[in-house]
Amino acid sequence: MANSKANLNTIRLKTPITRTDLEGIEVGTVVYLDGLIMTGREGVYQRILGDGMAPPDDLSRIANVNFHCSPAASVNDDGSFNVGAVTATASFRFAKWLPRWFEVSGCRVIIGKGGMSEAHYRDIFVPAGAVYLTTVGYGTGALLGRGIVEVEAAHWLDELGIAQAIWVLKVENFGPLLVESDLAGNSLFEQNNRAINAQIEKAYEGLKPPALSRYGETDDKTQELI
C-alpha cells in the first residue's frame, strides 16, 4: 500500500520470506514484518561457522530473517522473557561470515544498521537471493520493541550472553524498516551518496574558501582536517 503523505511505498511481509516475496521490491521501500525473526551476530557465526558447532535447532525452521542486534531483555521468575527494545548493530562487521551463513541458514533477509557496500550486495546477497533492511535512524529500538509479541526461544543464552544469543522473536507489524538493498544489489545509501556528492561543488559556488574545514564537508578526503 502507498503512503500518500510521504510518498513512500510501504509493504507488509510475513515470514518465512520467499524469493517471490522480494521480487520487485525497490530500495527505499518501507517494510513491516509479521511472523518469526531471529537475532544472530558474531558470537553465533563463530560457534556455527567458525567452530563447527551444530546449531541449537534447524536454522531454516527457526526463521529466515536474521536481525543483527542487541536486545534489551530480562528473564522473568517463571523463566519466560521480556524484550523491551531491540537495538540494531552495524552489519558490515559481519560480512566475512555471510556467504556461508546464507548457505547453511537459508536466510533471505538481513536486518541491521548502516548498510554494507555495493560489492557485498553484488557478491554475497545477490547470489543468495537476499536483501538488506536497515533500521530507521537512532533511538528506534523501543519503537521496534513494540512489534515483538513474544519470545519464542533464547538459544545459547548462558554461553553467549544476552547480546550474542539467538533470540527467536514472534513479531507483528515490526518496523519501520527500509529496503537498503534489493535483489539486484542496488543500494539506497549509495544511490543517495552519489547524488549528493555530484552536487557538493554547486553548494559552494560563489563562496570564498572557508578558513577552516570540518570533517565531512567534502568528498575528497585529502581536503579534510580531522
C-alpha atoms as an extended CHARMM CRD file, in Angstrom:
* protein
*
       226  EXT
         1         1  MET       CA              0.0000000000        0.0000000000        0.0000000000  PROA      1               0.0000000000
         2         2  ALA       CA              1.1850000000        3.5080000000       -0.6920000000  PROA      2               0.0000000000
         3         3  ASN       CA              1.8120000000        6.1660000000        1.9010000000  PROA      3               0.0000000000
         4         4  SER       CA              0.3910000000        9.3030000000        0.2860000000  PROA      4               0.0000000000
         5         5  LYS       CA              1.7660000000       11.6440000000        2.9600000000  PROA      5               0.0000000000
         6         6  ALA       CA              5.4220000000       10.8940000000        2.4570000000  PROA      6               0.0000000000
         7         7  ASN       CA              5.0010000000        9.3650000000       -0.9880000000  PROA      7               0.0000000000
         8         8  LEU       CA              6.6990000000        6.2100000000        0.2790000000  PROA      8               0.0000000000
         9         9  ASN       CA              5.8300000000        2.7030000000       -0.8020000000  PROA      9               0.0000000000
        10        10  THR       CA              5.0020000000        0.6010000000        2.2570000000  PROA      10              0.0000000000
        11        11  ILE       CA              4.6080000000       -3.1700000000        2.3490000000  PROA      11              0.0000000000
        12        12  ARG       CA              3.9870000000       -5.8200000000        4.9770000000  PROA      12              0.0000000000
        13        13  LEU       CA              5.7160000000       -9.2000000000        4.6960000000  PROA      13              0.0000000000
        14        14  LYS       CA              5.0490000000      -12.4360000000        6.5380000000  PROA      14              0.0000000000
        15        15  THR       CA              7.8660000000      -14.7960000000        7.4510000000  PROA      15              0.0000000000
        16        16  PRO       CA              9.2400000000      -17.1510000000        6.2950000000  PROA      16              0.0000000000
        17        17  ILE       CA             10.0200000000      -14.8840000000        3.3660000000  PROA      17              0.0000000000
        18        18  THR       CA             10.4370000000      -16.3550000000       -0.1080000000  PROA      18              0.0000000000
        19        19  ARG       CA             12.3280000000      -15.0070000000       -3.0910000000  PROA      19              0.0000000000
        20        20  THR       CA              8.9690000000      -14.3430000000       -4.7450000000  PROA      20              0.0000000000
        21        21  ASP       CA              8.0330000000      -12.0820000000       -1.8200000000  PROA      21              0.0000000000
        22        22  LEU       CA             11.1320000000       -9.9760000000       -2.5160000000  PROA      22              0.0000000000
        23        23  GLU       CA             10.8190000000       -9.7040000000       -6.2840000000  PROA      23              0.0000000000
        24        24  GLY       CA             10.0060000000       -6.2230000000       -7.4710000000  PROA      24              0.0000000000
        25        25  ILE       CA             10.6370000000       -4.5910000000       -4.0850000000  PROA      25              0.0000000000
        26        26  GLU       CA             12.6410000000       -1.4230000000       -4.6690000000  PROA      26              0.0000000000
        27        27  VAL       CA             15.2160000000        0.2440000000       -2.4450000000  PROA      27              0.0000000000
        28        28  GLY       CA             13.6360000000        2.8400000000       -0.2030000000  PROA      28              0.0000000000
        29        29  THR       CA             10.5010000000        0.7690000000        0.3520000000  PROA      29              0.0000000000
        30        30  VAL       CA              9.2290000000        0.7800000000        3.9500000000  PROA      30              0.0000000000
        31        31  VAL       CA              8.7560000000       -2.7360000000        5.3050000000  PROA      31              0.0000000000
        32        32  TYR       CA              6.8550000000       -4.1330000000        8.2760000000  PROA      32              0.0000000000
        33        33  LEU       CA              7.2380000000       -7.7900000000        9.2660000000  PROA      33              0.0000000000
        34        34  ASP       CA              4.9390000000      -10.4130000000       10.7700000000  PROA      34              0.0000000000
        35        35  GLY       CA              5.9860000000      -13.8700000000       11.9430000000  PROA      35              0.0000000000
        36        36  LEU       CA              9.2660000000      -15.1830000000       13.3490000000  PROA      36              0.0000000000
        37        37  ILE       CA             12.6460000000      -13.4760000000       13.1520000000  PROA      37              0.0000000000
        38        38  MET       CA             15.9070000000      -14.4040000000       14.8380000000  PROA      38              0.0000000000
        39        39  THR       CA             18.8280000000      -12.4440000000       16.1910000000  PROA      39              0.0000000000
        40        40  GLY       CA             22.3530000000      -13.6140000000       15.4980000000  PROA      40              0.0000000000
        41        41  ARG       CA             25.7190000000      -11.9080000000       15.2050000000  PROA      41              0.0000000000
        42        42  GLU       CA             29.4370000000      -12.6990000000       15.5760000000  PROA      42              0.0000000000
        43        43  GLY       CA             29.0620000000      -14.9970000000       18.5820000000  PROA      43              0.0000000000
        44        44  VAL       CA             26.5670000000      -17.1690000000       16.7340000000  PROA      44              0.0000000000
        45        45  TYR       CA             28.5300000000      -17.0790000000       13.4850000000  PROA      45              0.0000000000
        46        46  GLN       CA             31.7410000000      -18.0690000000       15.2610000000  PROA      46              0.0000000000
        47        47  ARG       CA             30.1070000000      -21.0140000000       17.0030000000  PROA      47              0.0000000000
        48        48  ILE       CA             28.3460000000      -22.4170000000       13.9450000000  PROA      48              0.0000000000
        49        49  LEU       CA             30.6220000000      -21.4010000000       11.0880000000  PROA      49              0.0000000000
        50        50  GLY       CA             33.9700000000      -20.9490000000       12.8230000000  PROA      50              0.0000000000
        51        51  ASP       CA             33.9040000000      -23.6980000000       15.4520000000  PROA      51              0.0000000000
        52        52  GLY       CA             31.6900000000      -26.0870000000       13.5090000000  PROA      52              0.0000000000
        53        53  MET       CA             29.1210000000      -26.4800000000       16.2820000000  PROA      53              0.0000000000
        54        54  ALA       CA             25.6830000000      -27.7620000000       15.3660000000  PROA      54              0.0000000000
        55        55  PRO       CA             23.0030000000      -25.0660000000       15.6220000000  PROA      55              0.0000000000
        56        56  PRO       CA             20.5380000000      -25.4540000000       18.5030000000  PROA      56              0.0000000000
        57        57  ASP       CA             17.7330000000      -26.0870000000       16.0080000000  PROA      57              0.0000000000
        58        58  ASP       CA             17.2240000000      -26.2880000000       12.2680000000  PROA      58              0.0000000000
        59        59  LEU       CA             18.0960000000      -22.7420000000       11.2130000000  PROA      59              0.0000000000
        60        60  SER       CA             15.6530000000      -22.7240000000        8.3160000000  PROA      60              0.0000000000
        61        61  ARG       CA             12.9110000000      -23.7610000000       10.7440000000  PROA      61              0.0000000000
        62        62  ILE       CA             13.7950000000      -21.0890000000       13.2740000000  PROA      62              0.0000000000
        63        63  ALA       CA             13.4920000000      -18.1330000000       10.8890000000  PROA      63              0.0000000000
        64        64  ASN       CA             14.9570000000      -16.9200000000        7.6110000000  PROA      64              0.0000000000
        65        65  VAL       CA             15.1750000000      -13.3130000000        8.7890000000  PROA      65              0.0000000000
        66        66  ASN       CA             18.3890000000      -12.5620000000       10.7170000000  PROA      66              0.0000000000
        67        67  PHE       CA             18.4820000000       -9.3870000000       12.8310000000  PROA      67              0.0000000000
        68        68  HSD       CA             21.9140000000       -8.0210000000       13.7960000000  PROA      68              0.0000000000
        69        69  CYS       CA             21.0200000000       -6.5120000000       17.1450000000  PROA      69              0.0000000000
        70        70  SER       CA             21.4770000000       -6.4350000000       20.8900000000  PROA      70              0.0000000000
        71        71  PRO       CA             18.1290000000       -6.8710000000       22.6640000000  PROA      71              0.0000000000
        72        72  ALA       CA             17.2530000000       -5.2400000000       25.9590000000  PROA      72              0.0000000000
        73        73  ALA       CA             15.9920000000       -8.4170000000       27.5920000000  PROA      73              0.0000000000
        74        74  SER       CA             15.2490000000       -9.7580000000       31.0380000000  PROA      74              0.0000000000
        75        75  VAL       CA             14.2660000000      -13.1260000000       32.4830000000  PROA      75              0.0000000000
        76        76  ASN       CA             11.0500000000      -13.4420000000       34.4990000000  PROA      76              0.0000000000
        77        77  ASP       CA             10.7230000000      -15.5780000000       37.6340000000  PROA      77              0.0000000000
        78        78  ASP       CA              8.8570000000      -18.2510000000       35.6630000000  PROA      78              0.0000000000
        79        79  GLY       CA             11.6630000000      -18.4910000000       33.0960000000  PROA      79              0.0000000000
        80        80  SER       CA              9.8890000000      -16.5170000000       30.4060000000  PROA      80              0.0000000000
        81        81  PHE       CA             11.4730000000      -13.4450000000       28.8410000000  PROA      81              0.0000000000
        82        82  ASN       CA             10.7620000000       -9.7770000000       28.3080000000  PROA      82              0.0000000000
        83        83  VAL       CA             12.3290000000       -7.8900000000       25.4200000000  PROA      83              0.0000000000
        84        84  GLY       CA             11.6330000000       -4.1810000000       25.7020000000  PROA      84              0.0000000000
        85        85  ALA       CA             13.7990000000       -2.9290000000       22.8640000000  PROA      85              0.0000000000
        86        86  VAL       CA             15.9940000000       -4.2670000000       20.0740000000  PROA      86              0.0000000000
        87        87  THR       CA             18.8530000000       -2.0140000000       19.0330000000  PROA      87              0.0000000000
        88        88  ALA       CA             20.4490000000       -2.7490000000       15.6660000000  PROA      88              0.0000000000
        89        89  THR       CA             24.2040000000       -3.0450000000       15.3070000000  PROA      89              0.0000000000
        90        90  ALA       CA             26.4020000000       -2.3270000000       12.2790000000  PROA      90              0.0000000000
        91        91  SER       CA             26.2820000000       -5.2420000000        9.8530000000  PROA      91              0.0000000000
        92        92  PHE       CA             29.4170000000       -4.5460000000        7.8270000000  PROA      92              0.0000000000
        93        93  ARG       CA             31.4560000000       -6.0950000000       10.6610000000  PROA      93              0.0000000000
        94        94  PHE       CA             29.9370000000       -9.4990000000        9.8930000000  PROA      94              0.0000000000
        95        95  ALA       CA             30.4110000000       -9.5230000000        6.1200000000  PROA      95              0.0000000000
        96        96  LYS       CA             33.0330000000      -12.2830000000        6.1790000000  PROA      96              0.0000000000
        97        97  TRP       CA             30.5290000000      -14.7150000000        7.7050000000  PROA      97              0.0000000000
        98        98  LEU       CA             27.5820000000      -14.0430000000        5.4140000000  PROA      98              0.0000000000
        99        99  PRO       CA             28.4250000000      -16.1510000000        2.3170000000  PROA      99              0.0000000000
       100       100  ARG       CA             28.4330000000      -19.3520000000        4.3710000000  PROA      100             0.0000000000
       101       101  TRP       CA             25.6390000000      -18.1300000000        6.6280000000  PROA      101             0.0000000000
       102       102  PHE       CA             23.3310000000      -17.7780000000        3.6520000000  PROA      102             0.0000000000
       103       103  GLU       CA             24.2690000000      -21.3040000000        2.5780000000  PROA      103             0.0000000000
       104       104  VAL       CA             23.6320000000      -23.0350000000        5.9000000000  PROA      104             0.0000000000
       105       105  SER       CA             20.6790000000      -20.9770000000        7.1220000000  PROA      105             0.0000000000
       106       106  GLY       CA             18.5670000000      -20.3010000000        4.0350000000  PROA      106             0.0000000000
       107       107  CYS       CA             18.3720000000      -16.6870000000        5.2080000000  PROA      107             0.0000000000
       108       108  ARG       CA             16.5710000000      -14.2690000000        2.8780000000  PROA      108             0.0000000000
       109       109  VAL       CA             16.6920000000      -11.0460000000        4.8870000000  PROA      109             0.0000000000
       110       110  ILE       CA             19.3740000000       -9.3930000000        6.9940000000  PROA      110             0.0000000000
       111       111  ILE       CA             18.3070000000       -6.5350000000        9.2610000000  PROA      111             0.0000000000
       112       112  GLY       CA             20.8520000000       -4.1580000000       10.7730000000  PROA      112             0.0000000000
       113       113  LYS       CA             22.0460000000       -0.5880000000       10.6290000000  PROA      113             0.0000000000
       114       114  GLY       CA             24.4560000000        1.3320000000        8.4610000000  PROA      114             0.0000000000
       115       115  GLY       CA             24.1620000000       -0.9270000000        5.4400000000  PROA      115             0.0000000000
       116       116  MET       CA             27.0000000000       -2.6550000000        3.6420000000  PROA      116             0.0000000000
       117       117  SER       CA             28.9590000000       -1.9620000000        0.4720000000  PROA      117             0.0000000000
       118       118  GLU       CA             27.5720000000       -2.4220000000       -3.0180000000  PROA      118             0.0000000000
       119       119  ALA       CA             30.2930000000       -5.0340000000       -3.5450000000  PROA      119             0.0000000000
       120       120  HSD       CA             28.9250000000       -7.0270000000       -0.6020000000  PROA      120             0.0000000000
       121       121  TYR       CA             25.4190000000       -6.8360000000       -2.0220000000  PROA      121             0.0000000000
       122       122  ARG       CA             26.5830000000       -7.8350000000       -5.5050000000  PROA      122             0.0000000000
       123       123  ASP       CA             28.9170000000      -10.6490000000       -4.4500000000  PROA      123             0.0000000000
       124       124  ILE       CA             27.1340000000      -12.0410000000       -1.3720000000  PROA      124             0.0000000000
       125       125  PHE       CA             23.4700000000      -11.0230000000       -1.2490000000  PROA      125             0.0000000000
       126       126  VAL       CA             22.5390000000      -11.3050000000       -4.9360000000  PROA      126             0.0000000000
       127       127  PRO       CA             23.6990000000      -14.9380000000       -5.3370000000  PROA      127             0.0000000000
       128       128  ALA       CA             21.7660000000      -15.8380000000       -2.1740000000  PROA      128             0.0000000000
       129       129  GLY       CA             18.5830000000      -14.0960000000       -3.3160000000  PROA      129             0.0000000000
       130       130  ALA       CA             18.6940000000      -11.9930000000       -0.1650000000  PROA      130             0.0000000000
       131       131  VAL       CA             18.0980000000       -8.3350000000        0.7110000000  PROA      131             0.0000000000
       132       132  TYR       CA             19.2090000000       -5.9600000000        3.4490000000  PROA      132             0.0000000000
       133       133  LEU       CA             16.7730000000       -3.9700000000        5.5750000000  PROA      133             0.0000000000
       134       134  THR       CA             18.0500000000       -1.1110000000        7.6790000000  PROA      134             0.0000000000
       135       135  THR       CA             16.5390000000        0.3420000000       10.8210000000  PROA      135             0.0000000000
       136       136  VAL       CA             15.4820000000        3.9720000000       10.5660000000  PROA      136             0.0000000000
       137       137  GLY       CA             17.7690000000        6.3270000000       12.4780000000  PROA      137             0.0000000000
       138       138  TYR       CA             18.9420000000        6.0370000000       16.0710000000  PROA      138             0.0000000000
       139       139  GLY       CA             16.7490000000        5.5930000000       19.1050000000  PROA      139             0.0000000000
       140       140  THR       CA             14.2090000000        3.3370000000       17.3700000000  PROA      140             0.0000000000
       141       141  GLY       CA             14.9560000000        0.2560000000       19.4720000000  PROA      141             0.0000000000
       142       142  ALA       CA             11.9660000000        0.8420000000       21.7440000000  PROA      142             0.0000000000
       143       143  LEU       CA              9.7410000000        1.5150000000       18.7320000000  PROA      143             0.0000000000
       144       144  LEU       CA             10.7400000000       -1.8020000000       17.2010000000  PROA      144             0.0000000000
       145       145  GLY       CA             10.2530000000       -3.4420000000       20.5820000000  PROA      145             0.0000000000
       146       146  ARG       CA              6.5550000000       -2.6340000000       20.3660000000  PROA      146             0.0000000000
       147       147  GLY       CA              6.3270000000       -5.0350000000       17.4530000000  PROA      147             0.0000000000
       148       148  ILE       CA              7.5600000000       -8.0100000000       19.4960000000  PROA      148             0.0000000000
       149       149  VAL       CA              4.6170000000      -10.2000000000       20.5240000000  PROA      149             0.0000000000
       150       150  GLU       CA              6.6190000000      -12.7790000000       22.4730000000  PROA      150             0.0000000000
       151       151  VAL       CA              9.9610000000      -14.5240000000       22.7770000000  PROA      151             0.0000000000
       152       152  GLU       CA              9.6680000000      -17.9930000000       21.2330000000  PROA      152             0.0000000000
       153       153  ALA       CA             13.1070000000      -19.1240000000       22.4070000000  PROA      153             0.0000000000
       154       154  ALA       CA             16.5140000000      -17.9260000000       23.5840000000  PROA      154             0.0000000000
       155       155  HSD       CA             19.3230000000      -20.2620000000       22.4690000000  PROA      155             0.0000000000
       156       156  TRP       CA             22.8520000000      -20.2250000000       23.9330000000  PROA      156             0.0000000000
       157       157  LEU       CA             21.9140000000      -17.5180000000       26.4130000000  PROA      157             0.0000000000
       158       158  ASP       CA             24.1630000000      -18.9050000000       29.1720000000  PROA      158             0.0000000000
       159       159  GLU       CA             27.0680000000      -19.4360000000       26.7850000000  PROA      159             0.0000000000
       160       160  LEU       CA             26.9280000000      -16.1830000000       24.8220000000  PROA      160             0.0000000000
       161       161  GLY       CA             25.0110000000      -13.7280000000       26.9890000000  PROA      161             0.0000000000
       162       162  ILE       CA             22.0560000000      -11.5200000000       26.1650000000  PROA      162             0.0000000000
       163       163  ALA       CA             23.6380000000       -9.5360000000       23.3330000000  PROA      163             0.0000000000
       164       164  GLN       CA             25.0700000000      -12.5170000000       21.4260000000  PROA      164             0.0000000000
       165       165  ALA       CA             22.4930000000      -15.2610000000       21.9840000000  PROA      165             0.0000000000
       166       166  ILE       CA             19.9870000000      -16.4160000000       19.3790000000  PROA      166             0.0000000000
       167       167  TRP       CA             16.6670000000      -14.8220000000       20.2290000000  PROA      167             0.0000000000
       168       168  VAL       CA             13.6830000000      -16.1450000000       18.3070000000  PROA      168             0.0000000000
       169       169  LEU       CA             11.0600000000      -13.4360000000       18.3070000000  PROA      169             0.0000000000
       170       170  LYS       CA              7.4440000000      -13.5440000000       17.2220000000  PROA      170             0.0000000000
       171       171  VAL       CA              6.6880000000      -10.1260000000       15.7360000000  PROA      171             0.0000000000
       172       172  GLU       CA              3.6790000000       -8.2800000000       14.4140000000  PROA      172             0.0000000000
       173       173  ASN       CA              3.8090000000       -5.0740000000       12.3840000000  PROA      173             0.0000000000
       174       174  PHE       CA              7.5390000000       -4.9680000000       13.1760000000  PROA      174             0.0000000000
       175       175  GLY       CA              9.0770000000       -1.8360000000       11.7260000000  PROA      175             0.0000000000
       176       176  PRO       CA              9.5070000000        0.5600000000       10.1050000000  PROA      176             0.0000000000
       177       177  LEU       CA             12.4640000000       -0.8650000000        8.1910000000  PROA      177             0.0000000000
       178       178  LEU       CA             13.9070000000        0.4720000000        4.9450000000  PROA      178             0.0000000000
       179       179  VAL       CA             14.9760000000       -1.6370000000        1.9800000000  PROA      179             0.0000000000
       180       180  GLU       CA             18.6570000000       -0.7120000000        1.6790000000  PROA      180             0.0000000000
       181       181  SER       CA             19.4910000000       -3.3880000000       -0.9200000000  PROA      181             0.0000000000
       182       182  ASP       CA             17.2220000000       -5.1820000000       -3.3740000000  PROA      182             0.0000000000
       183       183  LEU       CA             17.5560000000       -8.4750000000       -5.2340000000  PROA      183             0.0000000000
       184       184  ALA       CA             19.6220000000       -6.7610000000       -7.9540000000  PROA      184             0.0000000000
       185       185  GLY       CA             22.1590000000       -5.4880000000       -5.4090000000  PROA      185             0.0000000000
       186       186  ASN       CA             21.1780000000       -1.8220000000       -5.6550000000  PROA      186             0.0000000000
       187       187  SER       CA             21.9260000000        0.2380000000       -2.5360000000  PROA      187             0.0000000000
       188       188  LEU       CA             19.6980000000        3.0570000000       -1.3010000000  PROA      188             0.0000000000
       189       189  PHE       CA             22.5640000000        4.6480000000        0.6210000000  PROA      189             0.0000000000
       190       190  GLU       CA             24.9950000000        4.5300000000       -2.2940000000  PROA      190             0.0000000000
       191       191  GLN       CA             22.4400000000        5.8870000000       -4.7450000000  PROA      191             0.0000000000
       192       192  ASN       CA             21.8780000000        8.8780000000       -2.4820000000  PROA      192             0.0000000000
       193       193  ASN       CA             25.5910000000        9.2830000000       -1.7520000000  PROA      193             0.0000000000
       194       194  ARG       CA             26.3040000000        9.5830000000       -5.4660000000  PROA      194             0.0000000000
       195       195  ALA       CA             23.5130000000       12.0990000000       -5.9600000000  PROA      195             0.0000000000
       196       196  ILE       CA             24.7130000000       14.2250000000       -3.0310000000  PROA      196             0.0000000000
       197       197  ASN       CA             28.3940000000       14.0640000000       -3.9920000000  PROA      197             0.0000000000
       198       198  ALA       CA             27.5720000000       15.1600000000       -7.5230000000  PROA      198             0.0000000000
       199       199  GLN       CA             26.0250000000       18.3620000000       -6.1240000000  PROA      199             0.0000000000
       200       200  ILE       CA             28.6280000000       19.2700000000       -3.4910000000  PROA      200             0.0000000000
       201       201  GLU       CA             30.5100000000       21.7580000000       -5.6520000000  PROA      201             0.0000000000
       202       202  LYS       CA             27.3000000000       23.6140000000       -6.5100000000  PROA      202             0.0000000000
       203       203  ALA       CA             26.6530000000       24.1810000000       -2.7990000000  PROA      203             0.0000000000
       204       204  TYR       CA             29.8850000000       26.2120000000       -2.6030000000  PROA      204             0.0000000000
       205       205  GLU       CA             29.5440000000       28.1700000000       -5.8470000000  PROA      205             0.0000000000
       206       206  GLY       CA             30.2150000000       31.8860000000       -5.3350000000  PROA      206             0.0000000000
       207       207  LEU       CA             31.5830000000       31.4380000000       -1.8280000000  PROA      207             0.0000000000
       208       208  LYS       CA             35.1050000000       32.1640000000       -0.6510000000  PROA      208             0.0000000000
       209       209  PRO       CA             37.0910000000       29.1610000000        0.5730000000  PROA      209             0.0000000000
       210       210  PRO       CA             36.4920000000       28.6200000000        4.3040000000  PROA      210             0.0000000000
       211       211  ALA       CA             39.2920000000       29.4540000000        6.7100000000  PROA      211             0.0000000000
       212       212  LEU       CA             38.8490000000       26.0480000000        8.3320000000  PROA      212             0.0000000000
       213       213  SER       CA             37.4390000000       22.8100000000        7.0150000000  PROA      213             0.0000000000
       214       214  ARG       CA             35.4360000000       20.3430000000        9.0500000000  PROA      214             0.0000000000
       215       215  TYR       CA             35.2120000000       16.6080000000        8.5560000000  PROA      215             0.0000000000
       216       216  GLY       CA             32.5280000000       15.7070000000        6.0390000000  PROA      216             0.0000000000
       217       217  GLU       CA             32.3300000000       18.9800000000        4.0920000000  PROA      217             0.0000000000
       218       218  THR       CA             33.9650000000       17.4550000000        1.0240000000  PROA      218             0.0000000000
       219       219  ASP       CA             34.0350000000       14.0640000000       -0.6210000000  PROA      219             0.0000000000
       220       220  ASP       CA             37.7820000000       14.4950000000       -1.1970000000  PROA      220             0.0000000000
       221       221  LYS       CA             39.4050000000       13.1360000000        1.9550000000  PROA      221             0.0000000000
       222       222  THR       CA             42.7290000000       14.8060000000        1.1120000000  PROA      222             0.0000000000
       223       223  GLN       CA             40.9860000000       18.1360000000        1.7060000000  PROA      223             0.0000000000
       224       224  GLU       CA             39.6100000000       17.2600000000        5.1330000000  PROA      224             0.0000000000
       225       225  LEU       CA             41.0010000000       18.2130000000        8.5220000000  PROA      225             0.0000000000
       226       226  ILE       CA             40.1390000000       15.6410000000       11.1660000000  PROA      226             0.0000000000
